[in-house]
Amino acid sequence: MAMKKDAFLNPKAILTSMCGMLLGVVIYCGVIAPLFKDGTYSETAGETFRDTGLGMGVGVLVVGAVWLIAIAFIRRGKNGNEHGR
């Protein structure tokens, strides 16, 4: 299944993907990691969230924000070129 080019420039698709990735990070920190690491649930979940979750979450938000800003500039450029000619 090939991705359409429009999906890369669709802000709704980008936001949906970002939310899915953030949900995956939260599930990993709160459910998966405590199952496979030693220690109590709260210690393991808290430590994993601090060590991994925050970094991954911030990374997802930064990449998503840059992507959305790039889409805005691309659309602004296309609209400007169409009206300028």
CYANA upper distance limits for C-alpha pairs under 8 A (distance plus 0.5 A):
  3 MET  CA      7 ALA  CA      7.48
  4 LYS  CA      8 PHE  CA      8.03
  5 LYS  CA      9 LEU  CA      7.56
  6 ASP  CA     10 ASN  CA      6.57
  7 ALA  CA     13 ALA  CA      6.73
  7 ALA  CA     14 ILE  CA      8.36
  8 PHE  CA     13 ALA  CA      8.10
  8 PHE  CA     14 ILE  CA      7.77
  9 LEU  CA     14 ILE  CA      8.43
  9 LEU  CA     71 ILE  CA      6.46
 10 ASN  CA     14 ILE  CA      6.89
 11 PRO  CA     15 LEU  CA      6.62
 11 PRO  CA     68 LEU  CA      6.90
 11 PRO  CA     71 ILE  CA      8.11
 12 LYS  CA     16 THR  CA      6.59
 13 ALA  CA     17 SER  CA      6.63
 14 ILE  CA     18 MET  CA      6.65
 14 ILE  CA     64 GLY  CA      7.45
 14 ILE  CA     67 TRP  CA      8.50
 14 ILE  CA     68 LEU  CA      8.07
 15 LEU  CA     19 CYS  CA      6.66
 15 LEU  CA     64 GLY  CA      7.95
 16 THR  CA     20 GLY  CA      6.71
 17 SER  CA     21 MET  CA      6.67
 18 MET  CA     22 LEU  CA      6.65
 18 MET  CA     60 VAL  CA      6.99
 18 MET  CA     61 LEU  CA      7.72
 18 MET  CA     64 GLY  CA      7.03
 19 CYS  CA     23 LEU  CA      6.55
 20 GLY  CA     24 GLY  CA      6.66
 21 MET  CA     25 VAL  CA      6.82
 21 MET  CA     60 VAL  CA      7.72
 22 LEU  CA     26 VAL  CA      6.81
 22 LEU  CA     57 GLY  CA      6.53
 22 LEU  CA     60 VAL  CA      7.64
 23 LEU  CA     27 ILE  CA      6.61
 24 GLY  CA     28 TYR  CA      6.55
 25 VAL  CA     29 CYS  CA      6.67
 25 VAL  CA     53 GLY  CA      6.43
 25 VAL  CA     56 MET  CA      7.55
 25 VAL  CA     57 GLY  CA      7.48
 26 VAL  CA     30 GLY  CA      6.37
 26 VAL  CA     49 PHE  CA      8.26
 26 VAL  CA     53 GLY  CA      7.40
 27 ILE  CA     31 VAL  CA      5.87
 27 ILE  CA     32 ILE  CA      7.18
 28 TYR  CA     32 ILE  CA      5.24
 28 TYR  CA     33 ALA  CA      6.30
 29 CYS  CA     33 ALA  CA      6.03
 29 CYS  CA     34 PRO  CA      7.83
 29 CYS  CA     45 ALA  CA      6.03
 29 CYS  CA     46 GLY  CA      8.30
 29 CYS  CA     48 THR  CA      6.01
 29 CYS  CA     49 PHE  CA      5.87
 29 CYS  CA     52 THR  CA      8.22
 29 CYS  CA     53 GLY  CA      6.87
 30 GLY  CA     34 PRO  CA      7.29
 30 GLY  CA     45 ALA  CA      5.76
 30 GLY  CA     49 PHE  CA      8.21
 31 VAL  CA     35 LEU  CA      7.19
 31 VAL  CA     45 ALA  CA      8.21
 32 ILE  CA     36 PHE  CA      7.37
 33 ALA  CA     37 LYS  CA      6.58
 33 ALA  CA     44 THR  CA      7.70
 33 ALA  CA     45 ALA  CA      7.40
 33 ALA  CA     48 THR  CA      7.54
 34 PRO  CA     38 ASP  CA      7.97
 34 PRO  CA     39 GLY  CA      8.44
 34 PRO  CA     40 THR  CA      8.27
 34 PRO  CA     41 TYR  CA      6.11
 34 PRO  CA     44 THR  CA      5.88
 34 PRO  CA     45 ALA  CA      6.29
 37 LYS  CA     44 THR  CA      7.35
 38 ASP  CA     44 THR  CA      7.87
 39 GLY  CA     43 GLU  CA      7.01
 39 GLY  CA     44 THR  CA      6.56
 40 THR  CA     44 THR  CA      6.56
 41 TYR  CA     45 ALA  CA      6.41
 42 SER  CA     46 GLY  CA      6.36
 43 GLU  CA     47 GLU  CA      6.46
 44 THR  CA     48 THR  CA      6.46
 45 ALA  CA     49 PHE  CA      6.51
 46 GLY  CA     50 ARG  CA      6.66
 47 GLU  CA     51 ASP  CA      6.44
 48 THR  CA     52 THR  CA      5.94
 48 THR  CA     53 GLY  CA      6.90
 49 PHE  CA     53 GLY  CA      4.68
 49 PHE  CA     54 LEU  CA      6.57
 50 ARG  CA     54 LEU  CA      6.18
 50 ARG  CA     55 GLY  CA      8.43
 51 ASP  CA     55 GLY  CA      7.63
 52 THR  CA     56 MET  CA      6.60
 53 GLY  CA     57 GLY  CA      6.30
 54 LEU  CA     58 VAL  CA      6.49
 55 GLY  CA     59 GLY  CA      6.55
 56 MET  CA     60 VAL  CA      6.63
 57 GLY  CA     61 LEU  CA      6.74
 58 VAL  CA     62 VAL  CA      6.55
 59 GLY  CA     63 VAL  CA      6.59
 60 VAL  CA     64 GLY  CA      6.49
 61 LEU  CA     65 ALA  CA      6.48
 62 VAL  CA     66 VAL  CA      6.64
 63 VAL  CA     67 TRP  CA      6.56
 64 GLY  CA     68 LEU  CA      6.63
 65 ALA  CA     69 ILE  CA      6.63
 66 VAL  CA     70 ALA  CA      6.59
 67 TRP  CA     71 ILE  CA      6.74
 68 LEU  CA     72 ALA  CA      6.77
 69 ILE  CA     73 PHE  CA      6.83
 70 ALA  CA     74 ILE  CA      6.62
 71 ILE  CA     75 ARG  CA      6.59
 72 ALA  CA     76 ARG  CA      6.51
 73 PHE  CA     77 GLY  CA      6.53
 74 ILE  CA     78 LYS  CA      6.74
 75 ARG  CA     79 ASN  CA      6.57
 76 ARG  CA     80 GLY  CA      6.46
 77 GLY  CA     81 ASN  CA      6.62
 78 LYS  CA     82 GLU  CA      6.77
 79 ASN  CA     83 HIS  CA      6.87
 80 GLY  CA     84 GLY  CA      6.46
 81 ASN  CA     85 ARG  CA      7.05
